[in-house]
């Protein structure tokens, strides 16, 4: 199977001069966390939710609202492109490695599509139980934890999402996307002198996505992949029979199974 058979061709992209608020509005409208950036029709970078969160949370941009920043200031320039005729198996070896999780597809230097892990999920049909492939040691946060602490966990452990847990039960999910939008709101609506305090005191419960979708450890990988696709989520906390957190399964965990199929 070739990349052209699975790639997404309905691409949401922006110019490098678009203001960040517009980029974030597009992200929210289309429920996406990454947007290719073009300059004169050429791909020059990719805006990601984690770079936005880092930029808006930085002291260097204190007081600067998203509407005053541009796509070029928050894009990741270190991307690796692929081409339509490439075999899908060639990209499976890179799943889970550090770096961008959106692969731009170029043909004659023109962006013609993108491939994400979501594009690969329909091919995960194995009957292996989720409990066999989940990560059992899960980094979590509590609703009353501060967002700055959560961001530190995300960065330190190079993870994309954190289950929000109270008394062993999953209350929600926190990712860079929720953090980025919360930071943008503070910079847009809170006076400059109060922004630093509000950023430091922001709680996980204020911004987490809830309720969180969960999956039992006996469900199959194929069933988990279908749930992720239908709901456009990147992970599913795995719960035991008492609905308490037992682990987590991510798109990466599921797509890795394609290497062994």
PENORUR-V78144 format. One record per residue. N is the residue number from 0. RES is the residue in one letter. SS is DSSP state (A for helix, B for strand, O for the rest). PHI is phi in degrees with one decimal (none if undefined). Layout:
# PENORUR-V78144
[[N,RES,SS,PHI] [N,RES,SS,PHI]]
This chain:
# PENORUR-V78144
[[0,X,O,none] [1,X,B,-103.0] [2,X,A,-55.5] [3,X,A,-62.2] [4,X,A,-82.9] [5,X,O,-120.4] [6,X,O,-67.4] [7,X,B,-86.1] [8,X,O,-101.1] [9,X,O,-85.8] [10,X,O,-91.4] [11,X,O,-95.2] [12,X,B,-132.0] [13,X,B,-137.9] [14,X,B,-77.5] [15,X,O,-63.2] [16,X,O,-95.0] [17,X,O,-65.1] [18,X,B,-72.9] [19,X,A,-61.9] [20,X,A,-61.1] [21,X,A,-64.5] [22,X,A,-60.8] [23,X,A,-68.1] [24,X,A,-62.2] [25,X,A,-65.6] [26,X,A,-58.7] [27,X,A,-68.1] [28,X,A,-61.6] [29,X,A,-101.3] [30,X,O,53.6] [31,X,O,-127.5] [32,X,O,-117.1] [33,X,B,-142.1] [34,X,B,-136.7] [35,X,B,-65.1] [36,X,B,-114.9] [37,X,B,-114.9] [38,X,B,-135.7] [39,X,O,62.6] [40,X,O,85.5] [41,X,B,-99.5] [42,X,B,-71.7] [43,X,B,-121.3] [44,X,B,174.9] [45,X,B,-138.2] [46,X,B,-81.0] [47,X,B,-124.7] [48,X,A,-63.6] [49,X,A,-70.9] [50,X,A,-68.0] [51,X,A,-60.9] [52,X,A,-59.8] [53,X,A,-64.1] [54,X,A,-66.7] [55,X,A,-72.6] [56,X,A,-89.7] [57,X,O,-77.2] [58,X,A,-64.8] [59,X,A,-65.7] [60,X,A,-107.2] [61,X,O,-55.8] [62,X,O,84.4] [63,X,O,-91.4] [64,X,O,-72.9] [65,X,A,-61.3] [66,X,A,-69.7] [67,X,A,-100.6] [68,X,O,-103.9] [69,X,B,-121.7] [70,X,A,-55.2] [71,X,A,-65.0] [72,X,A,-86.1] [73,X,A,-124.2] [74,X,B,-83.3] [75,X,B,-93.1] [76,X,O,-88.6] [77,X,O,-94.7] [78,X,O,-121.8] [79,X,O,-116.2] [80,X,O,-92.9] [81,X,B,-127.8] [82,X,O,-128.8] [83,X,O,-58.4] [84,X,O,-85.9] [85,X,O,-67.0] [86,X,B,-74.6] [87,X,A,-57.9] [88,X,A,-59.8] [89,X,A,-69.1] [90,X,A,-91.6] [91,X,A,-65.3] [92,X,O,-66.0] [93,X,O,-93.5] [94,X,O,-60.8] [95,X,O,92.5] [96,X,O,-75.8] [97,X,O,-59.5] [98,X,O,125.1] [99,X,O,-62.2] [100,X,O,-101.2] [101,X,O,-108.6] [102,X,B,-105.8] [103,X,B,-73.6] [104,X,B,-105.5] [105,X,B,-112.2] [106,X,B,-135.8] [107,X,O,55.3] [108,X,O,69.1] [109,X,B,-108.8] [110,X,B,-72.1] [111,X,B,-115.4] [112,X,B,-179.9] [113,X,B,-138.8] [114,X,B,-125.1] [115,X,O,-123.7] [116,X,A,-62.2] [117,X,A,-61.9] [118,X,A,-68.4] [119,X,A,-93.9] [120,X,A,-58.6] [121,X,O,-59.3] [122,X,O,-92.4] [123,X,O,-87.7] [124,X,O,-125.8] [125,X,O,-68.8] [126,X,O,-93.7] [127,X,O,-65.1] [128,X,B,-63.9] [129,X,A,-58.9] [130,X,A,-60.8] [131,X,A,-81.7] [132,X,A,-115.9] [133,X,O,-67.7] [134,X,B,-90.6] [135,X,O,-83.1] [136,X,O,-86.6] [137,X,O,-106.1] [138,X,O,-78.8] [139,X,B,-133.1] [140,X,B,-131.8] [141,X,O,-103.2] [142,X,O,-57.4] [143,X,O,-86.3] [144,X,O,-69.6] [145,X,B,-80.7] [146,X,A,-63.1] [147,X,A,-61.8] [148,X,A,-68.6] [149,X,A,-62.9] [150,X,A,-61.2] [151,X,A,-63.6] [152,X,A,-64.1] [153,X,A,-58.3] [154,X,A,-71.3] [155,X,A,-62.4] [156,X,O,-100.0] [157,X,O,50.4] [158,X,O,-121.0] [159,X,O,-97.6] [160,X,B,-146.4] [161,X,B,-126.5] [162,X,B,-66.9] [163,X,B,-99.8] [164,X,B,-123.2] [165,X,B,-137.1] [166,X,O,54.7] [167,X,O,82.7] [168,X,B,-106.0] [169,X,B,-78.9] [170,X,B,-101.1] [171,X,B,-179.5] [172,X,B,-131.2] [173,X,B,-123.2] [174,X,B,-134.5] [175,X,A,-61.2] [176,X,A,-62.2] [177,X,A,-63.3] [178,X,A,-65.4] [179,X,A,-59.9] [180,X,A,-67.9] [181,X,A,-66.2] [182,X,A,-63.7] [183,X,A,-63.1] [184,X,A,-63.8] [185,X,A,-63.0] [186,X,A,-68.3] [187,X,A,-85.6] [188,X,A,-117.3] [189,X,O,-108.4] [190,X,O,-55.2] [191,X,A,-52.9] [192,X,A,-65.7] [193,X,A,-104.0] [194,X,A,-64.9] [195,X,A,-59.3] [196,X,A,-63.4] [197,X,A,-65.5] [198,X,A,-63.7] [199,X,A,-69.3] [200,X,A,-94.4] [201,X,O,-62.2] [202,X,B,-98.8] [203,X,A,-57.0] [204,X,A,-62.8] [205,X,A,-74.0] [206,X,A,-126.8] [207,X,O,-63.8] [208,X,B,-87.6] [209,X,O,-143.3] [210,X,O,-73.1] [211,X,O,-89.4] [212,X,O,-75.0] [213,X,B,-126.9] [214,X,B,-140.7] [215,X,B,-76.8] [216,X,O,-66.3] [217,X,O,-86.4] [218,X,O,-66.8] [219,X,B,-83.9] [220,X,A,-60.0] [221,X,A,-61.5] [222,X,A,-66.8] [223,X,A,-63.8] [224,X,A,-61.9] [225,X,A,-64.2] [226,X,A,-64.0] [227,X,A,-61.3] [228,X,A,-65.4] [229,X,A,-63.0] [230,X,A,-104.2] [231,X,O,52.7] [232,X,O,-118.2] [233,X,O,-97.6] [234,X,B,-155.4] [235,X,B,-134.5] [236,X,B,-61.8] [237,X,B,-100.8] [238,X,B,-118.1] [239,X,O,-92.0] [240,X,O,-63.7] [241,X,O,-98.8] [242,X,O,64.4] [243,X,O,-97.4] [244,X,B,-65.0] [245,X,B,-116.0] [246,X,B,174.7] [247,X,B,-147.4] [248,X,B,-124.2] [249,X,B,-116.0] [250,X,A,-56.2] [251,X,A,-58.8] [252,X,A,-58.3] [253,X,A,-73.3] [254,X,A,-67.1] [255,X,A,-59.1] [256,X,A,-64.4] [257,X,A,-66.1] [258,X,A,-71.4] [259,X,O,-107.3] [260,X,O,-72.8]]
